[in-house]
Amino acid sequence: MTTSISVRLPPDLADQLDRIAKETERSKSFVIQKALEAYMEEYADLQIAWDRLHDLSDPLESATELRKSLAL
């Protein structure tokens, strides 16, 4: 089951969406869905990185220490 959502886009973004949909022979809904999925994956990765950065129990390793541990 899918949910219908309405969005307002600036003209230039709407034009880009139209162009990509035509070039890929996909619907605008498909292009938006894939873009939103990619954004949400990136956002989840960013949130994990942010949480780890602020986790005081997670030790930091310098670039030099990292290279040494990887034998680079």
mmCIF file of the C-alpha atoms, coordinates in Angstrom:
data_MODEL
# 
_entry.id   MODEL 
# 
loop_
_atom_site.group_PDB 
_atom_site.id 
_atom_site.type_symbol 
_atom_site.label_atom_id 
_atom_site.label_alt_id 
_atom_site.label_comp_id 
_atom_site.label_asym_id 
_atom_site.label_entity_id 
_atom_site.label_seq_id 
_atom_site.pdbx_PDB_ins_code 
_atom_site.Cartn_x 
_atom_site.Cartn_y 
_atom_site.Cartn_z 
_atom_site.occupancy 
_atom_site.B_iso_or_equiv 
_atom_site.pdbx_formal_charge 
_atom_site.auth_seq_id 
_atom_site.auth_comp_id 
_atom_site.auth_asym_id 
_atom_site.auth_atom_id 
_atom_site.pdbx_PDB_model_num 
ATOM 1  C CA . MET A 1 1  ? 0.000  0.000  0.000   1.00 0.00 ? 1  MET A CA 1 
ATOM 2  C CA . THR A 1 2  ? 1.282  3.481  -0.804  1.00 0.00 ? 2  THR A CA 1 
ATOM 3  C CA . THR A 1 3  ? 0.535  6.899  0.623   1.00 0.00 ? 3  THR A CA 1 
ATOM 4  C CA . SER A 1 4  ? -0.040 9.962  -1.507  1.00 0.00 ? 4  SER A CA 1 
ATOM 5  C CA . ILE A 1 5  ? 1.833  13.128 -0.475  1.00 0.00 ? 5  ILE A CA 1 
ATOM 6  C CA . SER A 1 6  ? 1.709  16.549 -2.067  1.00 0.00 ? 6  SER A CA 1 
ATOM 7  C CA . VAL A 1 7  ? 4.796  18.780 -2.252  1.00 0.00 ? 7  VAL A CA 1 
ATOM 8  C CA . ARG A 1 8  ? 5.517  22.234 -3.645  1.00 0.00 ? 8  ARG A CA 1 
ATOM 9  C CA . LEU A 1 9  ? 8.756  22.601 -5.582  1.00 0.00 ? 9  LEU A CA 1 
ATOM 10 C CA . PRO A 1 10 ? 10.522 25.665 -6.930  1.00 0.00 ? 10 PRO A CA 1 
ATOM 11 C CA . PRO A 1 11 ? 10.246 25.823 -10.731 1.00 0.00 ? 11 PRO A CA 1 
ATOM 12 C CA . ASP A 1 12 ? 13.899 24.949 -11.340 1.00 0.00 ? 12 ASP A CA 1 
ATOM 13 C CA . LEU A 1 13 ? 13.691 21.840 -9.146  1.00 0.00 ? 13 LEU A CA 1 
ATOM 14 C CA . ALA A 1 14 ? 10.432 20.792 -10.813 1.00 0.00 ? 14 ALA A CA 1 
ATOM 15 C CA . ASP A 1 15 ? 12.097 21.197 -14.213 1.00 0.00 ? 15 ASP A CA 1 
ATOM 16 C CA . GLN A 1 16 ? 15.033 19.034 -13.113 1.00 0.00 ? 16 GLN A CA 1 
ATOM 17 C CA . LEU A 1 17 ? 12.612 16.392 -11.850 1.00 0.00 ? 17 LEU A CA 1 
ATOM 18 C CA . ASP A 1 18 ? 10.746 16.400 -15.171 1.00 0.00 ? 18 ASP A CA 1 
ATOM 19 C CA . ARG A 1 19 ? 14.004 16.098 -17.117 1.00 0.00 ? 19 ARG A CA 1 
ATOM 20 C CA . ILE A 1 20 ? 15.319 13.199 -15.022 1.00 0.00 ? 20 ILE A CA 1 
ATOM 21 C CA . ALA A 1 21 ? 11.999 11.365 -15.205 1.00 0.00 ? 21 ALA A CA 1 
ATOM 22 C CA . LYS A 1 22 ? 11.951 11.689 -18.990 1.00 0.00 ? 22 LYS A CA 1 
ATOM 23 C CA . GLU A 1 23 ? 15.627 10.728 -19.398 1.00 0.00 ? 23 GLU A CA 1 
ATOM 24 C CA . THR A 1 24 ? 15.251 7.627  -17.230 1.00 0.00 ? 24 THR A CA 1 
ATOM 25 C CA . GLU A 1 25 ? 11.773 6.773  -18.524 1.00 0.00 ? 25 GLU A CA 1 
ATOM 26 C CA . ARG A 1 26 ? 10.535 6.615  -14.941 1.00 0.00 ? 26 ARG A CA 1 
ATOM 27 C CA . SER A 1 27 ? 7.677  8.369  -13.231 1.00 0.00 ? 27 SER A CA 1 
ATOM 28 C CA . LYS A 1 28 ? 8.298  11.477 -11.171 1.00 0.00 ? 28 LYS A CA 1 
ATOM 29 C CA . SER A 1 29 ? 7.006  9.533  -8.166  1.00 0.00 ? 29 SER A CA 1 
ATOM 30 C CA . PHE A 1 30 ? 9.668  6.870  -8.710  1.00 0.00 ? 30 PHE A CA 1 
ATOM 31 C CA . VAL A 1 31 ? 12.451 9.476  -8.956  1.00 0.00 ? 31 VAL A CA 1 
ATOM 32 C CA . ILE A 1 32 ? 11.243 11.252 -5.811  1.00 0.00 ? 32 ILE A CA 1 
ATOM 33 C CA . GLN A 1 33 ? 10.938 7.958  -3.921  1.00 0.00 ? 33 GLN A CA 1 
ATOM 34 C CA . LYS A 1 34 ? 14.495 6.910  -4.826  1.00 0.00 ? 34 LYS A CA 1 
ATOM 35 C CA . ALA A 1 35 ? 15.876 10.350 -3.934  1.00 0.00 ? 35 ALA A CA 1 
ATOM 36 C CA . LEU A 1 36 ? 14.087 10.282 -0.587  1.00 0.00 ? 36 LEU A CA 1 
ATOM 37 C CA . GLU A 1 37 ? 15.359 6.761  0.149   1.00 0.00 ? 37 GLU A CA 1 
ATOM 38 C CA . ALA A 1 38 ? 18.942 7.851  -0.596  1.00 0.00 ? 38 ALA A CA 1 
ATOM 39 C CA . TYR A 1 39 ? 18.537 10.962 1.563   1.00 0.00 ? 39 TYR A CA 1 
ATOM 40 C CA . MET A 1 40 ? 17.198 8.950  4.488   1.00 0.00 ? 40 MET A CA 1 
ATOM 41 C CA . GLU A 1 41 ? 20.084 6.461  4.267   1.00 0.00 ? 41 GLU A CA 1 
ATOM 42 C CA . GLU A 1 42 ? 22.578 9.338  4.275   1.00 0.00 ? 42 GLU A CA 1 
ATOM 43 C CA . TYR A 1 43 ? 20.756 10.972 7.179   1.00 0.00 ? 43 TYR A CA 1 
ATOM 44 C CA . ALA A 1 44 ? 20.891 7.730  9.195   1.00 0.00 ? 44 ALA A CA 1 
ATOM 45 C CA . ASP A 1 45 ? 24.638 7.442  8.530   1.00 0.00 ? 45 ASP A CA 1 
ATOM 46 C CA . LEU A 1 46 ? 25.119 11.070 9.562   1.00 0.00 ? 46 LEU A CA 1 
ATOM 47 C CA . GLN A 1 47 ? 23.175 10.494 12.783  1.00 0.00 ? 47 GLN A CA 1 
ATOM 48 C CA . ILE A 1 48 ? 25.354 7.482  13.648  1.00 0.00 ? 48 ILE A CA 1 
ATOM 49 C CA . ALA A 1 49 ? 28.508 9.498  13.004  1.00 0.00 ? 49 ALA A CA 1 
ATOM 50 C CA . TRP A 1 50 ? 27.187 12.406 15.067  1.00 0.00 ? 50 TRP A CA 1 
ATOM 51 C CA . ASP A 1 51 ? 26.298 10.094 17.961  1.00 0.00 ? 51 ASP A CA 1 
ATOM 52 C CA . ARG A 1 52 ? 29.724 8.431  17.865  1.00 0.00 ? 52 ARG A CA 1 
ATOM 53 C CA . LEU A 1 53 ? 31.472 11.792 17.741  1.00 0.00 ? 53 LEU A CA 1 
ATOM 54 C CA . HIS A 1 54 ? 29.721 12.873 20.916  1.00 0.00 ? 54 HIS A CA 1 
ATOM 55 C CA . ASP A 1 55 ? 30.082 9.521  22.732  1.00 0.00 ? 55 ASP A CA 1 
ATOM 56 C CA . LEU A 1 56 ? 32.724 10.223 25.365  1.00 0.00 ? 56 LEU A CA 1 
ATOM 57 C CA . SER A 1 57 ? 33.194 6.505  26.025  1.00 0.00 ? 57 SER A CA 1 
ATOM 58 C CA . ASP A 1 58 ? 34.254 5.939  22.399  1.00 0.00 ? 58 ASP A CA 1 
ATOM 59 C CA . PRO A 1 59 ? 38.004 6.613  22.220  1.00 0.00 ? 59 PRO A CA 1 
ATOM 60 C CA . LEU A 1 60 ? 39.355 8.825  19.461  1.00 0.00 ? 60 LEU A CA 1 
ATOM 61 C CA . GLU A 1 61 ? 42.265 7.660  17.340  1.00 0.00 ? 61 GLU A CA 1 
ATOM 62 C CA . SER A 1 62 ? 44.545 10.042 15.496  1.00 0.00 ? 62 SER A CA 1 
ATOM 63 C CA . ALA A 1 63 ? 45.247 9.621  11.798  1.00 0.00 ? 63 ALA A CA 1 
ATOM 64 C CA . THR A 1 64 ? 48.797 8.548  12.681  1.00 0.00 ? 64 THR A CA 1 
ATOM 65 C CA . GLU A 1 65 ? 47.514 5.893  15.090  1.00 0.00 ? 65 GLU A CA 1 
ATOM 66 C CA . LEU A 1 66 ? 45.015 4.677  12.513  1.00 0.00 ? 66 LEU A CA 1 
ATOM 67 C CA . ARG A 1 67 ? 47.669 4.342  9.809   1.00 0.00 ? 67 ARG A CA 1 
ATOM 68 C CA . LYS A 1 68 ? 49.904 2.484  12.249  1.00 0.00 ? 68 LYS A CA 1 
ATOM 69 C CA . SER A 1 69 ? 47.142 0.076  13.279  1.00 0.00 ? 69 SER A CA 1 
ATOM 70 C CA . LEU A 1 70 ? 46.411 -0.618 9.602   1.00 0.00 ? 70 LEU A CA 1 
ATOM 71 C CA . ALA A 1 71 ? 50.131 -1.001 8.816   1.00 0.00 ? 71 ALA A CA 1 
ATOM 72 C CA . LEU A 1 72 ? 50.030 1.770  6.226   1.00 0.00 ? 72 LEU A CA 1 
# 
